[in-house]
Amino acid sequence: MSSASRKRRDQQTPPDDLEAALLESVSAAPGVTVSGLRKHVPVSHRKFVTDALVNTLAERGELFITRKGKRVFRTDPSLQIEAMVLEAIGVAPGVKIAGFKKRLPASHQDLFTETLISSLARQGELFVLLKGKSKLAFPTDPFIEIDSKLPDEATQRPIGKDELKALVAEAAPGYEVVFDEWLKRALAERRLFEHASPKGRKKRIGREPDLSSSLKAVLKELAAALKALDQQGVPRERVAATLVEALGLPMGAALKSARGSSSIVAPNHEVTIDGRSQFLAALESLANDNPRDALHSVRALRSRVELRKQEFDAIALELARDGVVTLHHHDHAAALAENDRLQLIQDNRGTYFNGIAFRRGHD
């Protein structure tokens, strides 16, 4: 055979390593289009890369071709896109869904759809909140995330709305985008309260009700009465005792409440050290088993301890008052069956809580 004939034969015979070279090229450039694949194989192999060859490898499960864009991958890209979406949202909580695909690698952008976001939200893998006309995506429930991350001392004293928003941004970066919605909900649930400010200033926000404003008229009349009582030589202790009696409270309870009030009222039940330790250990275990959850189910926690309902509830409410945990208020507890309500935490005001989480920086 002449050298010319041998050369023509070699030019028409696919290289032995054609398939291996093609697969290696796809691994190096995932998401390459079928038409652009030839540019990624050695020059000597390009003429042998055909649609038929690519389809054959796909039928054998060695390649995957997307319907949209005709992009080629070594592994099923639909199994990767979910992880990529969750990772991108984790890096940028509060990101707008519109235009979100630009945050993904170019090779996977054609695979992104809003339907995928909706599916992940239904599975509880992420949360979508409507703000105006924009849909925002978060890795965790934004309201619960702020509640659990915002330090308890942040609102121990009334502070301005702007200062509170800055604290939210510091404690839960990215989540401040829904600050107004979170604050509106916290005020409605009586977890935060508006306080009057000096003239010309905006209202402040605090963890306790603004008693000075609510009792302004009463305190004014009391001040006037005290002048007359002082002149009559009536001790202030007697005045205090009379006021406490008018409120229907025993003096000891009134003094204890004044020293350390709380918007969460615990039932009258003794909390033991062993019970509290068992409760905290179970909550720590539940949190470790579910690291992605910003809030944990009270029902799930209750099943992990051997505590009677009264002691369990008292421990949870005490820990909330101490700033160790945050409790999430149940919106429609009255609609639940009695047995289901018994699984929740209840305080003396009849407020029910169905979620619990450690506050940031707990010991």
WOZI-V771548 format. One line per field, one symbol per residue. phi: phi as a letter, one per 40 degrees, with the letter a starting at -180 (. if undefined). burial: b if it has 24 or more other ideal C-beta (glycine too) atoms within 12 Angstrom, else e. A space follows every 50 residues. Layout:
BEGIN
phi = ???
burial = ???
END
This chain:
BEGIN
phi = .cccccccccccbccccdccccccccccbcgccdcccdcbbddcbccccb dcccccccccgcbbbcccgfcbbcbccccccccccccccccbcgccccgc ccccddcbccccaccccccccccgcabbbcbgbbcbbbcbdcccccdccc dcccbcbcbccccccccccccbdgcccbdccccdcccccgcbbcbcbddg bccbbacbcccdccbdccccccdcccccccccgccccccccccccccgbc dccccccccacacbbcccacbccccccccccccccccccbccccbbcccc ccccbbbcdccdccccccccccgcbbbbcccbcccccdcccccccbbccg cbbbbaacccgcc
burial = eeeeeeeeeeeeeeeeebeebbbebbeebbbbbbeebbebbeeebeebbe eebbeebbeeebbbbbeeeebbbbeebeebbbebbbebbbebbbbbbeeb bebbbebbbbbbeeebbeebbeeebbbbbebeeebbbbbbbbbbbbbbbb bbebbeebbebeebbebbbebbebbbbbbebbbebbbeeebbbbbeeeee eebbbbbbeeeeeeeeeeeeeeeeeeeeeeeeeeeeeeeeeeeeeeeeee eeeeeeeeeeebbbebbeeebeeebbebbbebbbebbeeeeebbbbbbbe bbebbebeeebbbbbbbbbbbbbbbbbbbbeebeeeeeeebebbbbbeee bbbbbbbbbbeee
END
